[in-house]
Amino acid sequence: MVCVYYIRKHMKNGDIVFEEAEKVTWAQTCSEMKKTDGLFKKLSVVKAFFDAKRNRGEWVEESKPAKFWSFLLKDLHGNSWKFFVW
């Protein structure tokens, strides 16, 4: 419970920031797959699409508090971090 208090406090101060991923549609992913050569590269494009959909962004670890709390923040992705910090 104490961790939630400190993380929320740092988020209000702007020390800890969640950077949302850019929105990519399935049509954009398909057109990107058509441009790439090789099966492995095509699969990596699809994997990047699904990772962006699942995680919806990443925590920016540039400040000292963000580096300190990174062990806990790495598990919070997608929409789960909003409910956890709220």
N, C-alpha and C positions, 0 to 999 in steps of 0.2 A: 504494500500500500504506500509505503514511503517512496518507493521508486516512481510510482505513478505521479505523486505530488511533484517531485523534482523534474521529471520529464515534462510535465505539463507547464511548470514554471519556466523552463528553458524554451519551450515552444512559444510561449507568450512573449518572451524577450527576443525571440528570433535567433537564438543560439542553435536550436535544433530545427531543421527544416526537412520536410518531405517533398521531394521534387517529383511531380507526376510525369509519367511517360506520355509521349505524344500519341494521339489517337490514330491508329492505323486500322484501316478496314480490310476485310478479307479480299476484296477486289484489288486493293493496292498490293497485298501480299502475293496474289496470283500473278499480277503483272510483273512484280519483281522476280518471281520464280521463273517466268518465261525468259527474262533477260539473262539469268545466270546459267552457267554451264556446269554440268556434273550433278550427279544425284546427291552427293554429300552437301554441296553448297545449297541446293534447293531445299534439302531437309533443314539446314541451319536457318534459312529464311523463315520456314514454317515454325521452327522452334522459337525463334525470336518473336514471332507474332503471338504465340501462345504464352510465352513468358511475360510479354508486355500486358496481355489481357489478365493474366493471373496476378502478377505483382503490382501492376498499375503505377509503378514508379520505384524510387529508391530513396533512402535516407542520405543526406549530404553529410559527410563526415569531415568537415573542414574545421569546425570549431573544437575547442577543448572539451566542452560538455558532450558534444556529439561523439567524440572519440571515446570518452569515458563510458558512456551509456551504449556504445555500439554493440556490446554483447547481448543486450536485451532488444535493441531496436532491429537487429537483423531478423528476428523472428516475427516482427510486426510488418506485414505487407498487405497489399490489397486494401480492403476496407476494415480489416481487423484492428489496425492501429487506431482508427478513429474511435471505435468502441472502447478500446483499452484505455486510451488517454482520457476519454470523456468521463 
